[in-house]
Amino acid sequence: MEFNRFKFHPHVADGVKAAGFESPTPIQKDAIPAVMKGRDVMGLAQTGTGKTAAFVLPMLNRLINGERRKTRALIIAPTRELSEQIHKEIIRLGRRTRLRSATIYGGVSMHGQYQKLRKGVDIIVACPGRLLDHVRQSTIDLSGIEMLVLDEADRMFDMGFLPDIRKIIDEIPARRQTLLFSATMPNDIRRLADDVLSNPVTVQVAHAAPAKTVAHALYPVEQNRKTALLLQLLSKTDTDSVLVFTRTKHRAKRVGQQVERAGYSAASLQGNLSQNKRDAALRGFRSGKFQVLVATDIAARGIDVSRISHVINYDMPDTPDAYTHRIGRTGRAEKTGDAFTFITSEDESMVRSIEHLIGRKVERRTLEGFDYAKMPLSREKGLARTTRHPGNNRHRARTAAQGSTRQKRSAAY
C-alpha cells in the first residue's frame, strides 16, 4: 500500500513525498483512513511506530480547507521535547500547506508564546500545565477546536497530568474529533478514553515486543559499582552514540558529570535543566557533538535519533513497557543496536517480566577485567580521570592533549 491511496490534498501529498515516505507503517495504514473519515480513534502504539504522522497528515488534510489563523486543532503531549518533535513534524509534512503551528510549554517566556498566538496559529502543540496557564489568563482561545489529540496518554498519567487534561477538555467544544494515543492502557487511561472518545475506532499495532534489530544483555552489578562499570563498558565497547537511562533526574545529572569527567563528550537531560540547556543537549546528541546522553524516562520522551548504537539502562525501568520504550531508541531504521541493562538482586522480578515479553532468556554477562568488588576511593578517582572517547577505534586514538581540553571544558561546565 502506498501513501497515494489516502488521496491527500496535493499540498499534503507534496509533504509526504518531500519527507521520503514510501509505504505507511501499520499504525498509519489503519489509523489514517479512520481519522480522515472524521472518526474518533484510540491508537495503541509505541514510540517509533510512525504514530505522529498517523495523526498529523489527516489533520493537515482537514485544516487545509477552512478558516486560517484560527486555532482549530490542539495536540497535548507530556513533555517539551515531544511537543517540539511533533511541531517539527507538522512543519516538515505541512511545508506546502501554509498552516501555522506553535508550541506551548513551561520553562520559557509566556509573553513570547502570547505574541505567536496573537499572530494567529492553526495548530497548537502543548504541555498541559502551561496551556492551562494561558487559558486562565485568557491569552489563548480554544473555542474553535475541531480536532483534539492526546499523545502518549499513559506518560501523561504517570506525570500526574490527568486532572489538567480534564480541565482542558472542559474548555473546548464537545463537538469535535478526538484521537488518543497510548503505548499502554492502564485503567485510568481507559476511563479517560471512555469519557472523551465517541464510538472510537481502536487501532493497535502488535504489542510492543522490542525490535528484532536490538540485541539484549544483562550485567549483574552492585548498585555502588554501576558508574565504574559504565565507564569501563564504554571504554571496551565499540560505540557510536549512547543513550544512558537513570531512574531519577539527580542521578542523571551526577552520572552525566562523571562520564564527562572521564573524558567522554557527554551531556545529561533531566527536568531541572532550563529549556535552553535541554535544547542544547538534544541538538548536541543529534549532531554527534555528544556521544553519550544520560537521561531520565520523562526527559527522554521526544528523542528521535536514528543513529543511537547503544541504550544502557543504568537503572532498571519500572515496567516491561518502559523497557521497550527505552530500548526502542536503538535498532531503528533497519539498523542494529544493543541494549545493556545493569541489574541488582532487587531487579530479578522485573528481569523475569522482561524475558516473558521478549519470549526468551536474556544473556547475563560479566565484563572481562572489571573488578566487581568495591575499589578503594583512590582507585575510583583514578578511573574517573582516565581519558576515553566512545566510538570506534579511531575515536580512541585521540591525543592526550584533546583529552585535557575536554576535561577543562567539563570543569567549566
C-alpha positions as CSV (number, residue, x, y, z in Angstrom):
1,M,0.0,0.0,0.0
2,E,1.3,3.4,-0.9
3,F,0.5,6.8,0.5
4,N,-1.3,7.9,-2.6
5,R,-4.1,5.6,-1.6
6,F,-5.1,8.0,1.1
7,K,-5.9,10.7,-1.5
8,F,-4.4,13.6,0.4
9,H,-4.7,17.2,-0.8
10,P,-1.9,17.8,-3.3
11,H,-0.1,20.1,-0.9
12,V,-0.2,17.5,1.8
13,A,1.0,14.8,-0.6
14,D,3.9,17.0,-1.5
15,G,5.0,17.0,2.1
16,V,4.8,13.2,2.2
17,K,6.9,13.0,-0.9
18,A,9.5,15.5,0.4
19,A,9.8,13.6,3.7
20,G,10.7,10.5,1.7
21,F,7.8,8.4,2.9
22,E,7.0,5.4,0.7
23,S,4.8,2.8,2.4
24,P,2.8,3.6,5.5
25,T,3.6,1.8,8.8
26,P,0.9,-0.4,10.3
27,I,-0.4,2.3,12.7
28,Q,-0.6,4.8,9.7
29,K,-2.3,2.2,7.5
30,D,-5.0,1.6,10.0
31,A,-5.4,5.0,11.6
32,I,-5.3,7.4,8.8
33,P,-8.4,6.2,6.9
34,A,-10.5,6.4,10.2
35,V,-9.2,9.8,11.0
36,M,-9.9,11.1,7.5
37,K,-13.5,9.9,7.9
38,G,-13.9,12.0,11.0
39,R,-14.0,9.1,13.4
40,D,-12.6,9.2,17.0
41,V,-9.6,6.9,17.3
42,M,-7.9,5.2,20.1
43,G,-4.4,4.2,19.0
44,L,-2.2,1.7,20.9
45,A,1.3,2.1,19.7
46,Q,4.8,2.5,21.0
47,T,7.3,5.3,20.2
48,G,9.0,4.8,16.8
49,T,5.9,3.2,15.1
50,G,5.1,6.3,13.0
51,K,2.1,7.4,15.0
52,T,2.9,11.1,14.8
53,A,2.4,11.1,11.0
54,A,-0.7,9.0,11.6
55,F,-2.5,12.0,13.1
56,V,-0.5,14.9,11.6
57,L,-1.2,14.0,8.0
58,P,-5.0,13.7,8.2
59,M,-5.0,16.8,10.5
60,L,-3.2,18.8,7.8
61,N,-5.6,17.4,5.2
62,R,-8.6,18.6,7.2
63,L,-7.3,22.0,8.2
64,I,-6.0,23.0,4.7
65,N,-9.6,23.9,3.8
66,G,-11.4,26.4,6.1
67,E,-10.6,29.5,8.1
68,R,-6.9,30.3,8.6
69,R,-5.1,31.7,11.6
70,K,-7.8,30.4,13.9
71,T,-6.8,27.6,16.3
72,R,-8.7,24.6,15.1
73,A,-6.5,21.7,16.3
74,L,-4.9,21.0,19.7
75,I,-2.3,18.4,20.4
76,I,-1.5,17.7,24.0
77,A,1.9,16.0,24.8
78,P,3.6,15.1,28.1
79,T,7.0,16.8,27.6
80,R,8.6,19.8,25.9
81,E,10.8,17.6,23.8
82,L,7.9,15.6,22.4
83,S,6.0,18.8,21.8
84,E,8.9,20.2,19.8
85,Q,9.2,16.9,17.9
86,I,5.5,16.9,16.9
87,H,5.8,20.6,15.9
88,K,8.8,19.9,13.7
89,E,6.9,17.0,12.0
90,I,4.0,19.4,11.3
91,I,6.4,21.8,9.7
92,R,8.1,19.1,7.7
93,L,4.9,17.4,6.4
94,G,2.9,20.7,6.1
95,R,5.6,22.7,4.2
96,R,3.2,23.4,1.3
97,T,0.0,23.9,3.3
98,R,1.0,27.2,4.9
99,L,-0.7,26.1,8.1
100,R,0.9,27.6,11.2
101,S,1.8,25.6,14.3
102,A,3.0,26.8,17.7
103,T,4.3,25.1,20.8
104,I,3.2,25.9,24.3
105,Y,5.1,24.6,27.3
106,G,6.8,25.8,30.5
107,G,10.3,26.9,31.1
108,V,10.2,29.7,28.5
109,S,8.5,33.1,28.4
110,M,4.7,33.2,28.3
111,H,4.9,36.6,26.6
112,G,6.8,35.2,23.7
113,Q,4.2,32.5,23.3
114,Y,1.4,35.0,23.5
115,Q,3.0,37.1,20.7
116,K,2.9,34.0,18.5
117,L,-0.7,33.3,19.4
118,R,-1.7,36.9,18.6
119,K,-0.5,36.5,15.0
120,G,-2.8,33.5,14.6
121,V,-2.0,29.8,14.6
122,D,-3.9,26.9,13.2
123,I,-2.4,24.1,15.4
124,I,-1.2,24.3,19.0
125,V,1.1,21.6,20.4
126,A,1.1,22.0,24.2
127,C,2.0,20.6,27.5
128,P,-1.0,20.6,29.9
129,G,0.3,22.9,32.7
130,R,1.4,25.8,30.6
131,L,-1.7,25.5,28.3
132,L,-3.9,25.9,31.4
133,D,-1.8,29.0,32.4
134,H,-2.7,30.6,29.1
135,V,-6.4,29.6,29.5
136,R,-6.6,31.1,32.9
137,Q,-5.0,34.4,31.7
138,S,-7.3,34.4,28.6
139,T,-4.3,34.5,26.3
140,I,-5.5,31.5,24.3
141,D,-8.8,30.8,22.7
142,L,-9.8,27.1,22.5
143,S,-13.4,27.7,21.4
144,G,-12.7,26.8,17.8
145,I,-11.0,23.5,18.4
146,E,-12.2,20.9,15.9
147,M,-9.6,18.2,16.5
148,L,-8.0,17.2,19.8
149,V,-5.1,14.8,20.0
150,L,-3.9,13.3,23.3
151,D,-0.5,11.8,22.6
152,E,1.3,9.4,25.0
153,A,-1.6,9.5,27.4
154,D,0.0,6.8,29.6
155,R,3.0,9.0,30.2
156,M,0.8,12.0,31.0
157,F,-0.9,9.8,33.6
158,D,2.5,8.8,35.0
159,M,3.3,12.5,35.3
160,G,0.1,13.4,37.1
161,F,-1.4,15.4,34.2
162,L,-4.8,13.7,34.0
163,P,-6.7,16.3,36.2
164,D,-5.2,19.1,34.0
165,I,-6.3,17.3,30.8
166,R,-9.8,17.0,32.1
167,K,-9.8,20.8,32.8
168,I,-8.6,21.5,29.3
169,I,-11.3,19.3,27.8
170,D,-13.9,21.3,29.7
171,E,-12.6,24.4,27.8
172,I,-13.0,23.0,24.2
173,P,-16.2,22.3,22.2
174,A,-17.9,19.0,22.9
175,R,-18.5,18.6,19.2
176,R,-15.0,17.7,18.0
177,Q,-12.9,14.8,16.7
178,T,-10.7,13.3,19.4
179,L,-7.7,11.0,18.9
180,L,-6.0,9.3,21.9
181,F,-2.7,7.5,21.5
182,S,-1.1,5.5,24.3
183,A,1.6,2.8,24.5
184,T,-0.3,1.0,27.3
185,M,-3.8,1.1,28.5
186,P,-4.0,1.2,32.4
187,N,-7.4,1.6,33.9
188,D,-7.2,5.4,34.4
189,I,-6.4,5.9,30.7
190,R,-9.2,3.5,29.7
191,R,-11.6,5.5,31.8
192,L,-10.4,8.7,30.2
193,A,-10.8,7.2,26.7
194,D,-14.4,6.2,27.6
195,D,-15.1,9.8,28.7
196,V,-13.6,11.7,25.8
197,L,-14.0,9.4,22.8
198,S,-17.2,8.9,21.0
199,N,-17.7,5.4,19.4
200,P,-14.0,5.2,18.6
201,V,-12.1,3.1,16.1
202,T,-9.4,1.1,18.0
203,V,-6.2,0.8,16.2
204,Q,-3.5,-1.4,17.8
205,V,-0.1,-2.4,16.4
206,A,1.1,-5.8,17.7
207,H,2.1,-5.4,21.4
208,A,5.4,-4.0,21.6
209,A,7.9,-6.6,21.8
210,P,11.3,-5.0,21.3
211,A,12.5,-4.7,17.7
212,K,14.3,-7.7,16.4
213,T,17.2,-5.5,15.4
214,V,18.1,-5.0,19.0
215,A,20.4,-7.4,20.9
216,H,19.9,-7.6,24.7
217,A,22.3,-8.3,27.5
218,L,22.1,-8.1,31.3
219,Y,25.1,-7.0,33.5
220,P,24.7,-8.1,37.2
221,V,26.4,-5.5,39.4
222,E,26.1,-4.0,42.9
223,Q,24.5,-0.5,43.0
224,N,27.7,1.2,44.1
225,R,29.7,-0.2,41.2
226,K,27.4,0.9,38.4
227,T,29.2,4.0,37.4
228,A,32.6,2.3,37.4
229,L,31.1,-0.5,35.2
230,L,29.5,2.1,32.9
231,L,32.8,3.8,32.3
232,Q,34.7,0.6,31.7
233,L,32.0,-0.8,29.5
234,L,32.2,2.4,27.4
235,S,36.0,2.1,27.1
236,K,35.8,-1.5,25.9
237,T,32.9,-1.3,23.6
238,D,32.8,0.0,20.0
239,T,30.0,2.5,20.3
240,D,28.8,5.4,18.2
241,S,26.0,7.2,20.1
242,V,25.0,6.0,23.6
243,L,21.8,6.8,25.5
244,V,22.0,6.0,29.2
245,F,18.8,5.9,31.3
246,T,18.6,6.6,35.0
247,R,15.7,6.5,37.4
248,T,15.9,10.0,38.8
249,K,16.9,13.4,37.5
250,H,19.5,13.9,40.2
251,R,21.2,10.6,39.2
252,A,21.1,11.6,35.6
253,K,22.9,14.8,36.4
254,R,25.5,13.1,38.6
255,V,26.2,10.2,36.1
256,G,26.4,12.7,33.2
257,Q,29.0,14.7,35.1
258,Q,31.0,11.6,36.0
259,V,31.0,10.4,32.4
260,E,32.1,13.8,31.1
261,R,34.9,14.0,33.7
262,A,36.1,10.6,32.5
263,G,36.9,12.3,29.1
264,Y,33.8,11.5,27.1
265,S,31.8,14.0,25.2
266,A,28.6,13.8,27.3
267,A,25.5,15.6,28.5
268,S,22.6,15.0,30.7
269,L,18.9,15.6,30.0
270,Q,16.7,16.0,33.1
271,G,13.9,18.1,34.4
272,N,16.0,20.6,36.4
273,L,17.6,22.0,33.2
274,S,16.5,25.2,31.6
275,Q,14.8,24.9,28.3
276,N,17.9,26.3,26.5
277,K,20.1,23.7,28.1
278,R,17.7,20.9,27.3
279,D,17.6,22.0,23.7
280,A,21.4,22.3,23.5
281,A,21.8,18.7,24.9
282,L,19.4,17.3,22.4
283,R,20.9,19.2,19.5
284,G,24.4,18.1,20.5
285,F,23.3,14.5,20.8
286,R,21.6,14.5,17.4
287,S,24.5,16.2,15.7
288,G,27.1,13.8,17.3
289,K,28.7,16.5,19.4
290,F,27.8,14.4,22.4
291,Q,28.4,10.7,22.1
292,V,26.8,10.0,25.4
293,L,23.5,11.4,26.7
294,V,22.3,10.5,30.2
295,A,18.6,10.9,30.7
296,T,15.5,10.1,32.7
297,D,12.5,8.4,31.1
298,I,10.4,11.5,31.2
299,A,13.1,13.8,29.8
300,A,13.9,11.3,27.0
301,R,10.4,11.3,25.6
302,G,10.6,13.0,22.2
303,I,14.2,11.9,21.5
304,D,14.2,10.8,17.8
305,V,17.7,9.9,16.8
306,S,18.1,7.1,14.4
307,R,21.8,6.7,14.8
308,I,21.8,5.5,18.5
309,S,24.0,2.4,18.6
310,H,23.6,1.5,22.3
311,V,21.0,2.0,25.0
312,I,22.3,1.4,28.5
313,N,19.9,1.0,31.4
314,Y,21.9,2.3,34.3
315,D,18.8,1.7,36.4
316,M,16.2,-1.0,35.7
317,P,13.0,0.5,34.3
318,D,9.8,0.2,36.4
319,T,7.8,-1.8,33.8
320,P,8.4,-4.1,30.8
321,D,6.7,-1.5,28.6
322,A,9.1,1.2,29.9
323,Y,11.9,-1.2,28.9
324,T,10.5,-1.4,25.4
325,H,10.2,2.3,25.2
326,R,13.8,2.8,26.3
327,I,15.5,0.2,24.0
328,G,13.3,1.3,21.1
329,R,15.6,4.2,20.8
330,T,18.2,1.9,19.2
331,G,17.9,-0.5,16.4
332,R,15.8,1.9,14.4
333,A,15.5,2.5,10.7
334,E,16.6,-1.1,10.0
335,K,19.9,-0.6,11.8
336,T,21.1,-2.9,14.5
337,G,21.6,-1.8,18.1
338,D,22.5,-3.1,21.6
339,A,20.6,-2.8,24.8
340,F,22.6,-3.3,28.0
341,T,20.9,-3.3,31.4
342,F,22.6,-3.2,34.8
343,I,20.7,-5.4,37.3
344,T,21.0,-5.9,41.0
345,S,19.5,-8.7,43.1
346,E,16.4,-6.5,43.6
347,D,15.7,-6.5,39.9
348,E,15.1,-10.2,39.3
349,S,11.3,-10.0,39.3
350,M,11.4,-7.3,36.5
351,V,14.0,-9.3,34.6
352,R,11.6,-12.2,34.5
353,S,8.8,-9.9,33.2
354,I,11.1,-8.6,30.5
355,E,12.1,-12.1,29.5
356,H,8.5,-13.0,29.3
357,L,7.9,-10.0,27.0
358,I,10.9,-10.9,24.8
359,G,10.0,-14.6,24.8
360,R,13.4,-15.8,25.8
361,K,16.1,-15.7,28.4
362,V,18.4,-12.7,28.2
363,E,22.1,-13.3,28.3
364,R,23.9,-12.4,31.6
365,R,27.3,-11.0,31.0
366,T,30.4,-10.1,33.0
367,L,32.9,-7.6,31.8
368,E,36.4,-9.1,31.5
369,G,38.9,-7.3,33.6
370,F,36.4,-5.4,35.7
371,D,36.8,-5.5,39.5
372,Y,33.3,-6.2,40.7
373,A,34.4,-5.7,44.3
374,K,34.4,-2.2,45.7
375,M,37.6,-0.4,44.8
376,P,39.5,1.9,47.2
377,L,38.5,5.5,46.7
378,S,41.8,6.5,45.3
379,R,41.4,3.9,42.5
380,E,37.9,5.1,41.8
381,K,39.3,8.6,41.3
382,G,42.0,7.3,39.0
383,L,39.4,5.6,36.9
384,A,37.4,8.8,36.6
385,R,40.5,10.6,35.3
386,T,41.0,8.1,32.5
387,T,40.6,9.8,29.2
388,R,38.5,7.8,26.7
389,H,36.1,8.5,23.9
390,P,33.2,6.3,22.9
391,G,33.1,5.1,19.4
392,N,35.1,3.1,17.0
393,N,38.9,2.6,17.5
394,R,39.5,5.8,15.6
395,H,38.0,7.7,18.5
396,R,40.3,6.1,20.9
397,A,43.3,7.4,19.0
398,R,42.5,10.9,20.3
399,T,45.6,12.6,21.8
400,A,46.1,13.3,25.4
401,A,46.0,17.0,24.6
402,Q,42.5,16.6,23.3
403,G,41.5,14.7,26.4
404,S,42.9,17.6,28.5
405,T,40.9,20.1,26.6
406,R,37.7,18.1,27.2
407,Q,38.5,17.9,30.9
408,K,38.9,21.7,31.1
409,R,35.6,22.2,29.2
410,S,34.0,19.7,31.7
411,A,35.3,21.7,34.6
412,A,33.9,24.9,33.2
413,Y,30.5,23.3,32.6
